[in-house]
Amino acid sequence: MAIQTTESQPTSLVRRTRLKLSNGGFSTFIFFIPLIVIFGVFSWWPIIQSGIMSFQETNLVTTSWVGFDNFYQVLNDPLLWKAIKNTIYFAVLALIFGYPVPLIAAVLMSEVRRAKGFFTVLAYLPVVVPPVVAVLLWKFFYDASPTGVFNTILGWVGIPPQPWIQDQATAMPSLVLAATWAAAGGTIIIYLAALTSVPPDLYDAAEVDGAGIWRKVWHVTMPQLRNVLFITLILQIIGTAQVFLEPFLFTGGGPANATLTVLLLIYRYAFQNSLGGDYGAATALSTMLAIFLALMSIGYFKLTSRWSDS
């Protein structure tokens, strides 16, 4: 009997496979092949190549295997810990100021009865502005002279001119402000879409109980958006851990490496080495960052799944 059962398992598997293919599964598989090929060539293959390159000393002309030397080199670089500290600082500031702003804006916009489309377009407009144009605009705002736009506004209330991106103490908060302005629109759209799924009866019941807008937000909106909030939080953490555009375009990592981030350090390894690109060190640091973010994401989703179930 055991032998008959063992022989029947492959047969039944073949029959199920043939049945799926005969019911349209074959055409689905044919259409799926280009996606697999494109994804493999342009996504997974570069990832595999990066993993291999992290164990090599290469400038894309000459290559030699060095084992874990690239990792030791990166870990012993004093700039690495400076970059990690700056990246964490950026992430914390972005979470404190940048995470609640889209939610508050979305809730307020959802309460607007007229011209909601206008405010939605206005909120999303910074997302479609080209980054270079946005940087030039904010650099104009951040002019450290007394006649600069922001310094002029501060002068109206008696606050002296600020150095903004020219000073180590204010450079990173200034970048966070610009990054929040540029990226908040996309998150606002996500929250507005999620708010449409909240049953209106819950708000009506809250109003009957005498709840104001903030109590409705805390007791109705927040619990209903819990899963969306979890997703946007991990996306923001991953995004801030890979911040590159603002430090690169605004300050180049200065002043005195005050805005040097991990991704900007990877860029320096690869493209700003006077002896040629140190792609081995760059890919080694990229690999370490990817592993850290992957482990953090796995732990985060396991933790939040328990909260969601509860």
C-alpha positions as CSV (number, residue, x, y, z in Angstrom):
1,M,0.0,0.0,0.0
2,A,2.8,2.4,0.8
3,I,4.4,1.8,-2.6
4,Q,1.1,2.5,-4.3
5,T,0.7,5.8,-2.4
6,T,4.2,6.9,-3.3
7,E,3.7,6.1,-7.0
8,S,0.3,7.9,-7.1
9,Q,1.7,11.2,-5.7
10,P,3.8,12.2,-8.8
11,T,0.9,11.0,-11.0
12,S,-1.7,13.2,-9.3
13,L,0.8,16.1,-9.3
14,V,1.2,15.7,-13.1
15,R,-2.5,15.5,-13.6
16,R,-3.1,18.7,-11.6
17,T,-0.4,20.5,-13.5
18,R,-1.9,19.4,-16.9
19,L,-5.3,20.4,-15.7
20,K,-4.1,23.9,-14.7
21,L,-2.3,24.3,-18.0
22,S,-5.3,23.2,-20.0
23,N,-7.6,25.7,-18.1
24,G,-5.6,28.7,-19.3
25,G,-2.6,28.3,-17.0
26,F,-0.3,27.8,-20.0
27,S,-1.1,31.1,-21.5
28,T,-0.7,32.8,-18.2
29,F,2.7,31.1,-17.8
30,I,3.7,32.3,-21.3
31,F,2.8,35.9,-20.5
32,F,4.6,35.6,-17.2
33,I,7.9,34.6,-18.8
34,P,8.9,38.1,-20.0
35,L,8.2,39.6,-16.6
36,I,10.5,36.9,-15.0
37,V,13.2,37.6,-17.5
38,I,13.1,41.4,-17.2
39,F,12.9,41.2,-13.4
40,G,15.8,38.7,-13.3
41,V,18.1,40.6,-15.7
42,F,17.5,44.1,-14.3
43,S,16.9,43.4,-10.6
44,W,18.1,40.1,-9.3
45,W,21.2,39.8,-11.5
46,P,22.6,43.2,-10.4
47,I,21.9,42.2,-6.8
48,I,23.9,39.0,-7.2
49,Q,26.7,40.9,-9.0
50,S,26.8,43.4,-6.2
51,G,27.1,40.6,-3.7
52,I,30.0,39.0,-5.6
53,M,31.7,42.4,-6.1
54,S,31.7,43.1,-2.4
55,F,34.3,40.3,-2.0
56,Q,36.5,41.8,-4.8
57,E,38.9,44.7,-5.2
58,T,37.8,46.1,-8.5
59,N,37.6,49.4,-10.4
60,L,35.6,47.6,-13.2
61,V,38.9,47.2,-15.1
62,T,41.0,45.0,-12.9
63,T,39.5,42.5,-10.4
64,S,41.0,40.4,-7.6
65,W,39.4,38.5,-4.8
66,V,40.0,39.9,-1.3
67,G,37.5,38.0,0.8
68,F,36.1,40.1,3.7
69,D,38.8,42.8,3.4
70,N,36.3,45.3,1.9
71,F,34.0,44.8,4.9
72,Y,36.9,45.3,7.3
73,Q,38.0,48.4,5.4
74,V,34.5,49.9,5.6
75,L,34.0,49.0,9.3
76,N,37.3,50.6,10.2
77,D,36.5,53.8,8.3
78,P,35.9,56.7,10.8
79,L,33.5,58.3,8.3
80,L,31.2,55.2,8.5
81,W,30.2,55.9,12.0
82,K,29.8,59.6,11.3
83,A,27.6,58.7,8.3
84,I,25.5,56.3,10.5
85,K,25.1,58.9,13.2
86,N,24.0,61.5,10.6
87,T,21.6,59.0,9.0
88,I,20.0,58.1,12.3
89,Y,19.7,61.8,13.1
90,F,18.0,62.5,9.8
91,A,15.6,59.5,10.3
92,V,14.6,60.6,13.8
93,L,14.0,64.2,12.7
94,A,12.0,63.0,9.7
95,L,9.9,60.7,11.9
96,I,9.2,63.5,14.4
97,F,8.3,66.2,11.9
98,G,7.7,64.4,8.6
99,Y,5.6,61.4,9.7
100,P,2.7,63.2,11.4
101,V,2.5,66.1,8.9
102,P,0.9,64.0,6.1
103,L,-1.6,62.4,8.4
104,I,-2.7,65.7,9.9
105,A,-2.9,67.3,6.5
106,A,-5.0,64.3,5.1
107,V,-7.4,64.4,8.1
108,L,-7.9,68.2,7.7
109,M,-8.4,67.8,3.9
110,S,-10.9,65.1,4.4
111,E,-13.0,67.5,6.5
112,V,-13.0,70.1,3.8
113,R,-16.4,70.1,2.0
114,R,-15.5,72.4,-0.9
115,A,-12.5,72.5,-3.2
116,K,-11.1,69.2,-1.9
117,G,-9.6,68.5,-5.4
118,F,-7.8,71.8,-5.4
119,F,-6.1,71.1,-2.0
120,T,-5.2,67.6,-3.1
121,V,-3.5,68.9,-6.2
122,L,-1.8,71.6,-4.1
123,A,-0.5,68.9,-1.6
124,Y,0.8,66.6,-4.4
125,L,2.4,69.4,-6.4
126,P,5.8,69.2,-4.7
127,V,6.1,65.5,-5.7
128,V,6.0,66.4,-9.4
129,V,8.5,69.2,-9.2
130,P,11.9,68.0,-10.5
131,P,14.3,67.5,-7.7
132,V,17.0,69.8,-9.2
133,V,14.4,72.6,-9.5
134,A,13.2,72.0,-5.9
135,V,16.8,72.2,-4.6
136,L,17.5,75.4,-6.5
137,L,14.3,76.9,-5.0
138,W,15.1,75.8,-1.4
139,K,18.7,77.0,-1.8
140,F,17.2,80.4,-2.7
141,F,15.0,80.2,0.4
142,Y,18.0,79.2,2.6
143,D,20.1,82.2,1.6
144,A,22.0,82.9,4.9
145,S,22.2,86.7,4.2
146,P,19.7,89.0,6.1
147,T,17.9,89.5,2.7
148,G,17.3,85.7,2.3
149,V,13.6,84.7,2.1
150,F,13.5,82.7,5.3
151,N,15.7,85.2,7.2
152,T,13.6,88.1,6.0
153,I,10.5,86.3,7.4
154,L,12.3,85.7,10.7
155,G,13.4,89.3,10.8
156,W,9.7,90.4,10.8
157,V,9.3,88.7,14.3
158,G,12.7,89.9,15.6
159,I,14.7,86.7,15.1
160,P,18.2,87.2,13.8
161,P,19.4,85.6,10.5
162,Q,20.1,81.9,10.5
163,P,22.9,80.1,8.6
164,W,20.6,77.3,7.6
165,I,22.6,74.8,5.4
166,Q,25.9,76.7,5.9
167,D,26.1,75.6,9.6
168,Q,26.7,72.2,11.1
169,A,24.0,72.6,13.7
170,T,21.2,73.7,11.3
171,A,22.2,71.9,8.1
172,M,20.5,68.6,8.8
173,P,17.2,70.0,10.1
174,S,17.1,72.2,7.0
175,L,17.4,69.2,4.8
176,V,14.7,67.4,6.7
177,L,12.4,70.4,6.2
178,A,13.0,70.3,2.4
179,A,12.7,66.6,2.2
180,T,9.4,66.6,4.1
181,W,8.0,69.3,1.8
182,A,9.0,67.2,-1.3
183,A,7.7,63.8,-0.1
184,A,4.7,64.5,2.0
185,G,2.3,64.8,-1.0
186,G,2.5,61.1,-1.9
187,T,1.8,60.0,1.7
188,I,-1.1,62.4,1.9
189,I,-2.7,60.8,-1.2
190,I,-2.3,57.3,0.5
191,Y,-4.0,58.5,3.7
192,L,-6.8,60.2,1.8
193,A,-7.5,57.0,-0.1
194,A,-7.4,55.0,3.2
195,L,-9.8,57.5,4.9
196,T,-12.5,56.7,2.3
197,S,-12.6,53.2,3.7
198,V,-13.5,54.3,7.2
199,P,-17.3,53.7,7.8
200,P,-19.1,57.1,8.1
201,D,-21.3,55.5,10.8
202,L,-18.4,55.5,13.2
203,Y,-18.0,59.2,12.8
204,D,-21.7,59.7,13.2
205,A,-21.7,57.7,16.4
206,A,-18.7,59.7,17.7
207,E,-20.5,63.0,17.0
208,V,-23.6,61.7,18.8
209,D,-21.4,61.1,21.8
210,G,-20.1,64.7,21.6
211,A,-16.7,63.9,20.2
212,G,-14.7,66.7,18.6
213,I,-12.5,66.4,15.6
214,W,-9.4,65.4,17.6
215,R,-11.3,62.8,19.6
216,K,-12.7,61.4,16.3
217,V,-9.2,61.2,14.9
218,W,-7.8,59.5,17.9
219,H,-10.6,57.0,18.6
220,V,-11.9,56.4,15.1
221,T,-9.4,57.4,12.4
222,M,-6.2,56.1,14.0
223,P,-7.5,52.6,14.8
224,Q,-9.0,52.3,11.3
225,L,-5.8,53.3,9.6
226,R,-3.5,51.3,11.9
227,N,-2.3,48.9,9.1
228,V,-1.7,51.8,6.7
229,L,0.2,53.7,9.4
230,F,2.4,50.6,10.0
231,I,3.2,50.3,6.3
232,T,4.0,54.0,5.8
233,L,6.1,54.0,8.9
234,I,8.4,51.2,7.7
235,L,8.5,52.8,4.2
236,Q,9.6,56.1,5.7
237,I,12.3,54.4,7.9
238,I,13.7,52.6,4.9
239,G,13.5,55.7,2.8
240,T,15.3,57.9,5.4
241,A,17.9,55.2,5.9
242,Q,18.7,55.5,2.2
243,V,18.6,59.3,2.0
244,F,20.9,60.6,-0.6
245,L,19.4,63.2,-2.8
246,E,19.1,66.1,-0.3
247,P,22.6,65.8,1.2
248,F,24.1,65.3,-2.3
249,L,22.4,68.3,-4.0
250,F,22.3,70.7,-1.1
251,T,25.6,70.3,0.8
252,G,27.5,67.4,-0.7
253,G,27.8,66.0,2.8
254,G,29.1,69.2,4.4
255,P,29.7,71.4,6.2
256,A,32.5,69.3,7.8
257,N,30.6,66.0,7.0
258,A,27.6,67.2,9.1
259,T,25.2,65.9,6.5
260,L,27.2,62.9,5.3
261,T,24.9,59.9,5.1
262,V,25.4,56.2,4.4
263,L,24.3,56.3,0.8
264,L,26.4,59.4,0.2
265,L,29.4,57.6,1.7
266,I,28.7,54.7,-0.8
267,Y,28.7,57.2,-3.6
268,R,32.1,58.6,-2.4
269,Y,33.6,55.1,-2.3
270,A,32.4,54.4,-5.9
271,F,32.9,57.8,-7.7
272,Q,34.9,60.2,-5.7
273,N,38.1,58.2,-5.1
274,S,41.1,59.9,-6.6
275,L,42.7,56.6,-7.4
276,G,39.7,55.3,-9.2
277,G,36.3,54.0,-8.0
278,D,36.6,51.6,-5.0
279,Y,33.5,49.6,-6.1
280,G,34.4,46.7,-3.7
281,A,34.1,48.9,-0.7
282,A,31.0,50.6,-2.1
283,T,29.2,47.3,-2.7
284,A,30.3,45.9,0.7
285,L,28.7,48.9,2.5
286,S,25.6,48.5,0.2
287,T,25.3,44.9,1.1
288,M,25.6,45.6,4.8
289,L,22.9,48.3,4.5
290,A,20.6,46.0,2.6
291,I,21.0,43.2,5.1
292,F,20.3,45.6,8.0
293,L,17.2,46.9,6.4
294,A,16.0,43.4,5.5
295,L,16.4,42.2,9.0
296,M,14.8,45.3,10.5
297,S,11.8,45.0,8.1
298,I,11.3,41.3,8.9
299,G,11.4,42.1,12.7
300,Y,9.1,45.1,12.2
301,F,6.5,43.1,10.2
302,K,6.5,40.3,12.7
303,L,6.0,42.7,15.6
304,T,3.3,44.8,13.8
305,S,1.4,41.6,12.7
306,R,1.0,40.7,16.4
307,W,-0.3,44.2,17.1
308,S,-2.7,44.0,14.1
309,D,-4.0,40.6,15.2
310,S,-4.6,41.9,18.7
